[in-house]
Amino acid sequence: MKLATLKDGTRDGQLAVVSRDLKTACVADGIAPTLQAALDDWGFIAPQLNETYQLLNSGRAQRSFEFEPARCMAPLPRAFQWVDGSAYVNHVELVRKARNAELPPSFWEDPLMYQGGSDDFLGPTDDIVLAYEEWGIDFESEVAVITGDVPMGATPDQAHQQIRLLMLVNDVSLRNLIPPELAKGFGFLQSKPATSFSPVAITPDELGDAWQGGKVHLALRSTLNGKLVGQPHAGEDMVFNFPQLIAHLCKTRNARAGTIVGSGTVSNKEEKRGYSCIAEKRCLEMMADGVASTPFMLFGDTIRIEMLDAAGKSLFGAIAQRVVQAGARKEAPSA
């Protein structure tokens, strides 16, 4: 099943069911007004949404219309909780090398995770609006899951049963703000602006055999300014799977329905597959040449993030964004 949230002038948008081929959609207001409402009563609502989904795929749904990603908000335009892990330790190791920081051995045994802002997500085609290029604008291509209710102390197996939906993510980072912010010893805040998500969220069964072991076994494609820069495999080199990430989150708390858990930047040890963020590319350049030559994103740059199935068809639709300068600012940029 594939679900989207359409822009309707409200904060939480309007829930819609989207066909498997992403060509048509049907408003689901007669079943649930928003995706959060559906998640809150998933056992009752999901079968009704799936019935509409089957009708839509067979061309028999009433009031269906052409699906347009530009009309979409994030599937959950705001969430009660958004946490992002670093399941691909290869990425963490490379980025830490770029700022001359050692990787603690515990990172291979205990997931790294931070809690991000969840009150204002970006839709798949919304502009990334920022004040200064000097902040070091970077994209981060990821996969995320949306959970049902997960109790405190849940095991990975129990957490696995509460994975409701999956999405793609652009977890924008401001690289030049990160070092001084982390040096304070309190974590990310200003260096992590609004996060963007794919046009649709999909149920795990839509992935077929590509959903195994709590991982998505497909390549995640990142295209910067029209050039494919990376297609690492999301199932490889993922040290912690999604059930393990959720269980880590729930060690000391409950996770309520609508919690979003990110994988962290998808990264492979095999360099020929490219990169899912510019920071990795710059780190590899530093290691090879002693200097980073690839610039961070500039105003006017575009990023496209997409995942294709074995037949080459888009599963989630594409995140396709442009970096845009905010209104004129008088103060000098801080870094």
Residue pairs with C-beta under 8 A, 6 or more apart in sequence:
1 17
1 46
1 49
1 50
1 53
1 202
1 203
1 205
1 206
2 17
2 18
2 19
2 20
2 22
2 53
2 200
2 201
2 202
2 203
2 206
3 15
3 16
3 17
3 18
3 28
3 35
3 38
3 49
3 75
3 165
3 200
3 201
3 202
4 15
4 16
4 17
4 18
4 25
4 67
4 72
4 75
4 199
4 200
4 201
5 12
5 13
5 14
5 15
5 16
5 34
5 35
5 72
5 73
5 74
5 75
5 76
5 77
6 13
6 14
6 15
6 16
6 25
6 27
6 71
6 72
6 73
7 13
7 14
7 71
7 72
7 73
7 123
8 14
11 77
11 78
12 33
12 34
12 35
12 36
12 77
12 78
13 34
13 73
13 77
14 27
14 29
14 33
14 34
15 27
15 28
15 29
15 31
15 32
15 33
15 34
15 35
15 37
15 38
16 25
16 26
16 27
16 28
16 67
17 25
17 26
17 28
17 49
17 52
17 53
17 56
17 61
18 24
18 25
18 56
18 67
18 199
18 200
19 25
19 53
19 56
19 57
19 64
19 67
20 53
20 57
20 206
21 313
22 67
22 199
22 200
22 314
22 317
23 66
23 67
24 56
24 61
24 64
24 65
24 66
24 67
25 56
25 64
25 65
25 66
25 67
26 52
26 55
26 56
26 61
26 62
26 63
26 64
26 65
27 63
28 38
28 49
28 52
31 38
31 45
31 48
31 49
31 52
32 38
32 41
32 45
32 49
35 75
35 76
35 201
35 258
36 76
36 79
36 257
36 258
37 45
38 45
38 46
38 49
39 146
39 148
39 164
39 257
39 258
40 257
40 258
42 148
42 164
42 257
46 164
52 61
55 61
55 62
56 64
67 199
69 124
69 125
69 199
69 317
69 318
69 320
70 125
72 123
72 124
72 125
72 199
72 200
72 317
73 121
73 123
74 121
74 122
74 123
74 124
74 196
74 197
75 146
75 165
75 167
75 197
75 198
75 199
75 200
75 201
76 121
76 146
76 197
76 201
76 258
76 260
77 121
77 123
78 118
78 119
78 120
78 121
79 118
79 121
79 258
79 259
79 260
80 118
80 256
80 258
80 259
81 115
81 118
81 255
81 256
81 258
81 259
81 260
82 115
82 116
82 117
82 118
82 121
82 195
82 259
82 260
82 262
83 113
83 114
83 115
83 116
83 249
83 259
83 260
83 261
83 262
84 113
84 114
84 116
84 142
84 144
84 169
84 171
84 261
84 262
84 263
84 264
85 111
85 112
85 113
85 240
85 245
85 248
85 261
85 262
85 263
85 264
86 92
86 107
86 111
86 112
86 113
86 264
86 265
87 111
87 238
87 239
87 240
87 241
87 242
87 245
87 263
87 264
88 237
88 238
88 239
88 263
88 264
88 265
88 266
88 267
88 268
89 103
89 107
89 108
89 237
89 239
90 237
90 267
90 268
90 269
91 264
91 265
91 266
91 267
91 276
91 277
91 280
92 103
92 107
92 112
92 264
93 103
93 107
94 267
94 279
94 280
94 283
94 284
95 279
95 280
95 283
96 102
96 103
97 103
97 283
97 286
97 287
98 279
98 282
98 283
98 286
98 292
99 178
99 179
108 239
110 248
111 240
111 244
111 245
111 248
112 264
113 245
113 248
113 249
114 187
114 188
114 192
115 187
116 171
116 188
116 192
116 195
117 192
117 194
117 195
118 260
120 194
121 194
121 195
121 196
121 197
122 128
122 170
122 194
122 195
122 196
122 197
122 321
123 196
123 197
123 199
124 196
124 197
124 198
124 199
124 317
124 318
124 319
124 320
124 321
125 319
125 320
125 321
126 196
126 321
127 321
127 322
127 323
127 324
128 137
128 172
128 193
128 194
128 196
128 303
128 321
128 322
128 323
128 324
129 324
129 325
129 326
130 137
130 174
130 193
130 323
130 324
130 325
130 326
131 325
131 326
131 329
131 333
132 329
132 333
133 296
133 297
133 298
133 299
133 325
134 176
134 333
134 335
135 174
135 175
135 176
135 177
135 333
135 335
136 173
136 174
136 175
136 176
136 177
136 178
136 296
136 335
137 172
137 174
137 175
137 296
137 297
137 298
137 301
137 323
138 172
138 173
138 174
138 175
138 277
138 278
138 279
138 296
138 297
139 170
139 172
139 173
139 222
139 224
139 276
139 277
139 278
139 297
139 303
139 305
140 169
140 170
140 171
140 172
140 173
140 264
140 265
140 276
140 277
141 168
141 169
141 170
141 220
141 222
141 230
141 265
141 266
141 276
141 277
141 305
142 168
142 169
142 170
142 171
142 220
142 262
142 263
142 264
142 265
142 266
142 276
143 166
143 167
143 168
143 169
143 216
143 220
143 234
143 262
143 263
143 266
143 307
144 166
144 167
144 168
144 169
144 197
144 260
144 261
144 262
144 263
145 163
145 164
145 165
145 166
145 167
145 242
145 246
145 260
145 261
146 163
146 164
146 165
146 166
146 167
146 201
146 258
146 259
146 260
147 159
147 162
147 163
147 164
147 246
147 255
147 257
147 258
147 259
147 260
147 261
148 162
148 163
148 164
148 257
149 162
149 254
149 255
149 256
149 257
150 158
150 159
150 162
150 246
150 249
150 250
150 254
150 255
150 259
151 158
151 250
151 254
152 250
152 251
152 252
152 253
152 254
153 250
153 251
154 162
154 246
154 247
154 250
155 247
156 214
156 241
156 243
156 244
156 246
156 247
157 243
158 247
159 242
159 243
159 244
159 246
159 247
159 250
160 214
160 242
160 243
160 246
162 246
163 204
163 214
163 242
163 243
163 246
164 203
164 257
165 201
165 202
165 203
165 204
166 201
166 202
166 203
166 204
166 207
166 216
166 316
167 197
167 198
167 200
167 201
167 202
167 260
167 316
168 197
168 198
168 220
168 305
168 306
168 307
168 316
168 319
169 195
169 196
169 197
169 198
169 262
169 263
169 305
169 319
170 195
170 196
170 197
170 303
170 305
170 319
170 321
171 192
171 195
171 262
171 265
172 192
172 193
172 194
172 195
172 196
173 191
173 192
173 277
173 279
174 190
174 191
174 192
174 193
175 191
175 278
175 279
175 296
176 296
176 335
177 190
177 191
177 334
177 335
178 188
178 191
180 335
181 187
181 188
181 189
181 190
181 191
182 188
196 319
196 321
197 319
198 305
198 316
198 317
198 318
198 319
199 316
199 317
199 318
199 319
200 316
200 317
201 316
202 315
202 316
204 211
205 211
206 315
207 216
207 218
207 309
207 315
208 309
209 217
210 216
210 217
210 218
210 235
210 309
210 310
211 217
212 235
213 235
213 241
214 241
214 242
214 243
214 244
215 234
215 235
215 238
215 241
215 242
216 234
216 235
216 307
217 233
217 234
217 235
217 236
218 233
218 234
218 235
218 307
218 308
218 309
218 310
218 315
219 231
219 232
219 233
219 234
219 273
219 307
219 308
220 230
220 231
220 232
220 233
220 234
220 266
220 276
220 305
220 306
220 307
221 228
221 230
221 231
221 304
221 305
221 306
221 307
221 308
222 228
222 229
222 230
222 231
222 274
222 275
222 276
222 303
222 304
222 305
223 229
223 303
223 304
223 305
223 306
224 278
224 297
224 301
224 302
224 303
225 301
225 302
226 302
228 274
229 274
229 275
229 281
230 273
230 274
230 275
230 276
231 273
231 274
232 266
232 267
232 268
232 270
232 273
232 274
232 275
232 276
233 266
233 268
233 273
234 263
234 266
234 307
236 268
236 270
237 267
237 268
237 269
238 263
238 266
240 248
242 261
242 263
245 261
245 263
246 255
246 261
249 255
249 259
249 261
255 261
265 276
265 277
265 280
266 276
267 275
267 276
267 280
271 284
275 281
275 284
278 294
278 295
278 296
278 297
281 294
282 292
282 293
282 294
283 292
285 291
285 292
285 293
285 294
286 292
297 303
297 323
298 323
299 323
299 324
299 325
300 322
300 323
300 324
301 322
301 323
302 320
302 321
302 322
302 323
303 319
303 320
303 321
303 323
304 318
304 319
304 320
304 321
305 318
305 319
306 314
306 316
306 317
306 318
306 319
307 314
307 315
307 316
308 314
308 315
309 315
